[in-house]
Amino acid sequence: MGENAKGAGVFLELRKRLQSGLLVLWRDVAKSYAEVRVTGGDSSLHIRTPRGLLIVELPAGVSLVEGSCREAPERGDEIHFRMRLNVDQHTDDTGALGSVMERLQVRESYSFHCQSCGTRVLEERVFKRVLPLPNCNWSSLVDDWCCHPDPFANLKLLPRAEDCLLGDTHLLVPLDRGCEETLTQELSPITNKMAEGQNQDTPKPNRRRTLVSCKSCTAGLGEAVAPGTLKLYITEVTVRPSVGDSQFDTSPDRSLFLEQTIAARLVELSSSQSVFRFSIQASDGKAFILLWLLNSDSLIASFSATPSSTVRGDAVTSPGHRQCSEHQSPTEAGSAVKVLYLPCSPSASTHQDVVDTWEKDIGVHPLELPLTTCQELLSVLTASTSCLPPSLHSMNSYQVAYMRL
């Protein structure tokens, strides 16, 4: 574990659907079960240790079943408790706002901004049609299940004027007249692998893409997939309802924005398509991270066991939020998704058999992101893992992480 993780002291996960919870304390917080007392307060959880009283504020409709906290088997230098919860059946499972895919509406005015610097990159848009693109596994499904070929195999689905087409991780929108002032377009460089593929006359040579970046900060936003059509990744732009002027709320820090955006999409895709395993891929189609969504109903908190300290639910998920700061009043435990993940790069992965199996499985849903974003996401996941108790770091061949909603 990293230096920050060693100082955490206490970890809590509550499962709303299972109406249960897990509490883990390091040995430097309490030497034995007898030194710990867990009780429920008014929409809160009170954890009394030799270090003092720790308070976790719970969402409305969630409370501890008094007297249900029981000892669980010890693991190394950790003390574990299990508990039961009362959960109102009308309580929202996640409380999340959802991704931009869920919020875009027809006949509403939207502005598009670079997530990195906040510059407006597209003129205000009012869409007459907001339509989902076919599932990225569509061609494979047609080949396996249909007696006729895919009629759209060699065609591109492009938006018309005032259209917005929704992919899994990107938007397709028409260019506007102001793009020349806000966006830069350039061809992707030719890599050694591209040159080798072209020399060998491969049936599907690597193509050079027209990359699109913000003219103000040079951050990559997507690519031009056809003349007059932009492909913008939802991890690189923010889409906001227009308010009549250029002022808008400051975006969250990059790690938090990326974490929440990807977590929301995992929940939405698992709900709408019943898929729970995802292959995070760069634009070359090669898997970068294998991601398995375990649950989306967790409430998590991790904090230093100092007297009068309170909980931050974001403390176990992001490099910038590992440590909990002290507050005068409790902070609500944060909603998060729990995932298993496995890096796929040759230097990082020692489980190539698992990677090969996933790549051949049609039930694994590919999600394309820019290469740099794949790297950022892996950093977010590994930071989350490093902040967990050692006994919770891994499960079988996979690493465990939590992503905030």
N, C-alpha and C positions, 0 to 999 in steps of 0.2 A: 504494500500500500504506500501511497505517497505521503508526504509530510502532513498535508492538510487532512487526509483521511484519518491518520493516527490520532488527531486531536478531536475527532468528531464525538466519540463517547457513547452516543445513543442513536439508534436507528429504529424507525417505526414505519410499518406498512399496514394499512387497513384496507380490506377488500370489501367493498359495498355489496357486491352480488353474493359473495359467500358469507357475508355478515360475520367476518372473522378478522383477527389481527395478529401481527407478529411484532414483538418488541425485543430488540437485541441491545444489550449493554456490555461495554468492554469491562474487563476486570478492574481497570483503574477507576471505574465509576462505582462499582459495587463488588464486594468480594464474594457474596453469597446471595441466594434468593431471599433469605430472611431480611436483608438490608433494603429490599425494594418493596414499595407499596404502590399499587396502581388503583386509582379510583376515578369515577366519573364526576364531572362538574356540570355546570350549565353550558351545554354545547361545547364541552372541553374534556380533555383527558389530563389527569394530574398524575405525575410520576414522581414519587418521593424517594430520593436516594441519599446516602451519606453526604453527597455534595450539595444537596438542597432540593427545592421543589422545581420541577420542570413542567411547563404547561403547554399543551397542544390544543389549539382551538379547532373544533370540528365543524364541518358544514351543517347547515340546518337539516334536521331529519336523521342525523347520525349520532349515536350515543353508545356508551359502554354499558353492557349488561353487568350490573353490579355483582361482584363476587365471582365473575367468570374468569378472571385472570389466573392462569395456572402455569406452573413450571413446565418447561419443555426440556428435553435432553440437552446437556451442555455440549458446546463445541469449542474445544481449544480454550482460548482466553476470552470466551464470550458466555454470557448468561442469556438464555432465551425464555421468553414468556409467550404463551398463546392466550387469546381472549376472544370473547364473542361480542357482537355488536347488535344493537337495535337500529334498523335502517328503514325509514319510511319508504313504502313502495313507490311513492311519487317523487322520490329524490332523483334528480338528474344523475345519470351514470358518470358523466364526465364534467359537465358544467363548462365545456369548451365552446368557443365561438364557431369553430369549424374553419376550414381553409377557404381561400378565395373562391374555389370551385363551388362551394355551397352558398356563397353570398352574392354572386353575380346574378343580377336580374335584368330582364328586358325593360326597355324604356326608362331606365335609370341612368343618370349621368355619372361617369367614373373618370378618375384621373390616374395615370400610371406614373410611378416614380421609381427611380433607381434606389434599391434598398441600401446600398452602401453610402451614398451621399445625400439622398433625398431630392435630387434634381428631377423635375418633371420631364419625362422623356417622350411622352405622347400627348397630343391634344386631347381635350375632354371628349369622351366617347359616350354615345347613347346607342346601345345595341338593340336592334329589332329582333335578332335571333341569338340565343345562347344555347349551343348544341354540343352534346358530348361526342367525341370521336370514338370510333370502334375500339374495343379492347385491343391492347397491343398483342394479345395472344390469338387474335381473330384468325389470322392466316393458318396458324397451326391447328386450331380447332376445325377449320374448314377441311384441311387436308385429312384429319383423322376421322371426322364424323360425317362429312357430306359426300355425296356421290358426284357432285359437280365441282369444278374448280372455282376458286375465289375470283369473282368478276372484277374485283378492285385491286388485284394483286400488284399490278404495275401502274396504278393510278394514285395520284395524290389528292387527298381531300383538302381543299383550300377554302378559306372563308370568302364570301362575297362582301361587298360594301355593307357596313353596319352589321356584320356578323362577328361572333366570337366563338371559336371552336375550342372545346376543353379536352385536353389530353390528361393523362394521369398526373404529370408533373409540369405541364406547360400549357400556354394559351397560344392559339393561332389568331392573329388579328391583322387587318390590312394596314399597310403603311399610310402615314398621313403626310401632308405637305411640310410639316414642321420637323420631320425626322432628320432632315439634313443638318439642322441646327443643333440637335440634341444627341444624335447617335452617330457612331462610326462603324463602317463596314469594311472588313478586310478578309482576304482569303486565309484559311488556316494554313500553317506551314506544311511543307512536304516532309514527312518523317522518313527515316531509313526504311521502316517497314513498308510504307507506301511505295517507295521506289522499288523495293524488292518484289512486292506484289504485282506492280505494273510490269516489271521485267519478265515475270513468270507467266504473264497473261492469265491471271486468275479470273474465274468466271464472275466474281464480284469484287473488283478492285476497290481499295479504299479511296473514297472520293474526298476532294478538298471542299470544305464547307465555307460558307460566307459567314464569318463570325460577326456578331453585333455587340458593341460595347457602348457604355456611357461616355459621351464626349467630355463630360466634366471631370470624371474620376478614373476613366478607363476600365472600370469594372465590367466584366463580361456579363451580358444579360441574356443572350440566346444566339440565334442565327437567323439569316434570311433563307427560308426554305424554298422560295420561288420569287420571281419578280413581283414586288408589291405585297409580299406576305412575310410577317415576322413571327418567329417562334420565340416566345419569352418564357423563361423558367420561373415558376412561382416562388422559387427560393432566391431569386435575384431581383425581383421587382415587388413593389407593394401597390396594390390596387385599392383606391379609396373612393367612397362616394364624394362627388364634387360638392363643395360648400360655397361656391361663388367667388372664391379668391384662391390665392396660391398658398395660403397658410394651412398647415396640417400638423397633427401631433407627431412628435419625434418618434421614429421607429425604435423598437427595443434593440438592445445590443445584438450584434450579428449572431452569436452563438444561440441566444434565446430565440431569436426569430427563426433560425434554421431548425432548431429543435422542435418548436411548437408547430411550424409548418409541416414538417415531415410526420410528426406524431399525429396531427389532425388528418392527414391524408391516409395514413395507415388505418386509422379508425374508420374513416369513410369508406375506403375500399373493402375492408373486411366486412363492414355492415352491408354494403350494396352488392358485393360480388362473392361473399363468403370465401375470401382468400386470406390466408394468415401468414404465408411465407412469401418473402419478397427478395428479389435479387437487385440490389442497388448497382446500377451499371453506368459507366461513362459512355460518351457518344460513340465509342468504337464497338459497343455491344458486349464488352467483356465484363463479367461480374467483378465488382470491387468489394462489396460487403453482402453476405447472406444475412437476412434479417427475419426473425420469427416472432410475430406478435403473440404474446401469451395472454395478456389481459389488458383492458383499458379502464378498469374500475378502481385502480389503486389510489389511495391517498398516502403520500409519503412525507416523511420529515426526518431530518438528521441534524443534530446540534450538539454543541459542547455542553458537558454536564457541569456547568458552573451555577452557583446559586442565583435564582431569579432570572435565569436565561429563558428565552422563549424560542419557539420553533419557526423556522422558515422552510416551507415545503419545497423550495428549489435548491436545497443545500446538497443534494446528492446527484445532481444531474448535469451540471455544467462547469467548465473550468473556472468561470468567473463567479460562481456561486457555491463553492464547496463549503465554505465556512459560514456559520450562522453568527450574525451580529446580535448584540443584546438590544431588546426593545422594552419599552415601558408597558406595553400591553401585548398579549399573545397574537400571533399571526396564524391565520387558517392554514392547515396542512394542505399541500398542493396536490391537485389531480395530476396523474401521470399514467403513461402506458409502460408496461413491463415487456421487455424484448430480450430475446437471445440473439446473439450476432456472432459472425465469424468472418474475419478479414480474408480476402481471397488472393491477395498479392503473394507471389512465390516466396518472398522473404518473410511474410507475416503468417502464412497459413501452413500448419503442419498436418492438416486434415484434408489432403487433396481428394481422397475418396469421397468425402462428404460434398465437397465442391462439385465434383464430377456428377454425383447423383442428383444434386439440385439442378444442375444445368440441363439434365435430360428429362426432368420432371415437368410436365405441362402444367401441373398445379402450382408451380412457383411463378409468381407474378413479377415481371421485370419493371423496374422504375428507373428511367433515365435521368441523370443529373450531370452537370458539368464536372469534369475531373476534379477541379479544385474544390467543388462543393462536396464531392464524395470524400475527399481527404478531410475536409472540415467536419463532416458528419462522423467519420471514424474517430476523430479527436474528441468530439462531444461524447461519443459512446464510451471510449476508453477512460475519459475523465470521470464519467458516472460510475463505471466499474471500480475505479480506484478509490472511490469514496464509500463503497459499501463495506459491510463487515466481511472479513476474509472468507467466512463460511458461505457467503452468498455470491462470491465472485463468479462462479462458473456452475454450469449444469451440463453434465456429460461432456461433449466436445465443444460446447458453446460458452461464450462469455455472457454475463447478465448485465443489463443496464436498464435505467429508467429514463423516460423522455417526458418532459413537462407538456401539458396541454394548455 
